[in-house]
Amino acid sequence: MIWVNGKGRSILVVEDEPAISEVCVRTLIGEGFQVKVVSNGNAALDVLAEKEYDLCLIDLRTPEMDGVELYARLKQQHPGMVDRVIFTTGDVLSDNIKTFLETAGRPCLPKPFTPDELRIIVRTVPAPG
């Protein structure tokens, strides 16, 4: 887990690829976020049991518990987080992922993405409250 203190809103990043995690941390700190990175859905649920986040950036393909299952668990255990989720994936072509994303109705950032694309998408999700 990576925890980086910032000044503004908080974001939980669920990402198992270290290089992508690093890009997310650098970019999001630059946007003023407090950033916490975990590598899978199980770790995300553990963290969310302790603290609520303003945003959650979830990779759909992570070990142990993927983003689809994590989203289902968020709906049950943390329903207030559902409207603050942004997905990332390198698999936007498979039918089951396309169907899931359409059903979820949440923003999705296809991989690979640039820091600018990440900045733009996090700005689209309003702060809670």
Phi, psi and omega per residue, in radians:
M1 nan 2.434 3.084
I2 -2.008 2.309 3.089
W3 -2.225 2.167 3.137
V4 -2.228 2.149 3.131
N5 -1.376 2.399 3.043
G6 -2.313 -2.951 -3.071
K7 -1.756 -0.528 -2.935
G8 -1.794 -2.384 -3.099
R9 -1.089 2.751 -3.141
S10 -1.807 2.564 3.116
I11 -2.433 2.352 3.041
L12 -1.766 2.132 3.138
V13 -1.857 2.116 3.108
V14 -1.863 1.757 -3.007
E15 -2.660 2.242 -3.095
D16 -1.722 -0.113 3.127
E17 -1.642 1.996 -3.068
P18 -0.969 -0.689 -3.110
A19 -1.140 -0.705 3.121
I20 -1.231 -0.698 3.080
S21 -0.990 -0.756 -3.120
E22 -1.120 -0.741 3.089
V23 -1.077 -0.751 3.129
C24 -1.072 -0.812 -3.115
V25 -1.060 -0.900 -3.125
R26 -1.040 -0.789 -3.096
T27 -1.169 -0.801 -3.055
L28 -1.255 -0.610 3.032
I29 -1.078 -0.716 3.098
G30 -1.072 -0.433 3.086
E31 -1.553 0.004 3.094
G32 1.568 0.221 -3.136
F33 -1.422 2.631 2.808
Q34 -1.491 2.225 -2.998
V35 -2.088 2.291 2.989
K36 -2.155 2.278 3.136
V37 -2.037 2.294 3.019
V38 -2.253 2.796 -2.997
S39 -1.697 -0.100 -3.137
N40 -2.827 3.022 -3.092
G41 -1.129 -0.629 3.108
N42 -1.058 -0.807 3.123
A43 -1.125 -0.639 3.124
A44 -1.092 -0.767 3.129
L45 -1.115 -0.657 3.087
D46 -1.063 -0.784 -3.126
V47 -1.163 -0.744 -3.122
L48 -1.190 -0.366 3.063
A49 -1.223 -0.389 -3.108
E50 -1.705 -0.536 -3.005
K51 -2.672 2.492 3.038
E52 -1.599 2.533 -3.127
Y53 -2.017 2.672 3.118
D54 -1.281 -0.579 3.117
L55 -2.463 2.753 3.067
C56 -2.400 2.067 3.111
L57 -1.765 1.959 -2.974
I58 -2.055 2.101 2.980
D59 -1.294 2.306 -3.116
L60 -1.274 -0.353 -3.114
R61 -2.032 1.605 3.053
T62 -2.267 2.727 3.136
P63 -1.249 2.847 3.082
E64 1.235 -1.039 3.052
M65 -2.472 2.049 -3.105
D66 -1.389 3.076 -3.075
G67 -1.157 -0.538 3.113
V68 -1.135 -0.844 3.119
E69 -1.162 -0.699 3.101
L70 -1.038 -0.753 3.134
Y71 -1.076 -0.730 3.096
A72 -1.075 -0.727 3.124
R73 -1.196 -0.629 3.081
L74 -1.074 -0.729 3.132
K75 -1.015 -0.629 -3.132
Q76 -1.425 -0.837 -2.955
Q77 -1.681 -0.486 -3.089
H78 -2.439 1.096 -3.042
P79 -1.033 -0.441 3.102
G80 -1.189 -0.323 3.141
M81 -1.452 -0.351 -3.005
V82 -0.989 -0.688 -3.132
D83 -1.390 0.041 -3.124
R84 -2.042 0.342 -3.100
V85 -1.713 2.398 2.959
I86 -2.169 2.277 3.117
F87 -1.683 2.673 2.950
T88 -2.229 2.573 3.072
T89 -2.875 2.622 3.003
G90 -1.698 0.050 -3.041
D91 -2.115 1.194 -3.138
V92 -1.582 -0.027 -3.074
L93 -1.669 -0.423 -3.099
S94 -1.222 2.498 -3.063
D95 -1.059 -0.711 -3.102
N96 -1.173 -0.604 3.105
I97 -1.246 -0.757 3.107
K98 -1.044 -0.770 3.138
T99 -1.112 -0.762 3.125
F100 -1.054 -0.837 -3.099
L101 -1.107 -0.681 3.094
E102 -1.127 -0.742 -3.134
T103 -1.177 -0.754 -3.114
A104 -1.170 -0.629 3.132
G105 1.173 0.428 3.128
R106 -1.808 2.721 3.101
P107 -1.101 2.579 3.103
C108 -2.336 2.340 3.121
L109 -1.887 1.876 -3.133
P110 -1.199 2.476 3.062
K111 -1.588 2.579 -0.091
P112 -1.331 2.566 3.111
F113 -2.135 2.765 3.139
T114 -1.663 2.807 3.034
P115 -0.958 -0.678 3.127
D116 -1.113 -0.720 3.109
E117 -1.104 -0.675 3.093
L118 -1.133 -0.794 3.112
R119 -0.991 -0.811 -3.099
I120 -1.092 -0.787 -3.050
I121 -1.243 -0.620 3.120
V122 -1.211 -0.454 3.097
R123 -1.286 -0.289 -3.120
T124 -1.400 -0.327 -3.109
V125 -1.667 2.031 -3.093
P126 -1.180 2.692 3.089
A127 -1.154 2.535 3.105
P128 -1.164 2.762 3.008
G129 1.986 nan nan
